[in-house]
Amino acid sequence: PGGGVAFSHRLAGLTNFTATTSYSRTTSNDTRGEFEGARSNNFYVSAGLTTQLAPRTGASLGGNYSKFVPTGILDTASTNSWNIIAGLNHTF
């Protein structure tokens, strides 16, 4: 089970903002064995800006965060990740 939400908004004529978030919970299909009680909770959030700099040139900047939280039989530490993404594109 899980779900997510996305949002997009034009800030100015050529600039847009987007944001997303999601959550999911995984459960092992294994009824016997090592991973019988394995479960995890997963979180994700991102935000970004895109803009057109010239008729054939655009730029983007964004970031995201994700977190994996094992539960049940998976006795390990949570892991998380931060990312920053920048881009410049031009059509020739």
Disulfide bonds with the S-S distance in Angstrom:
none
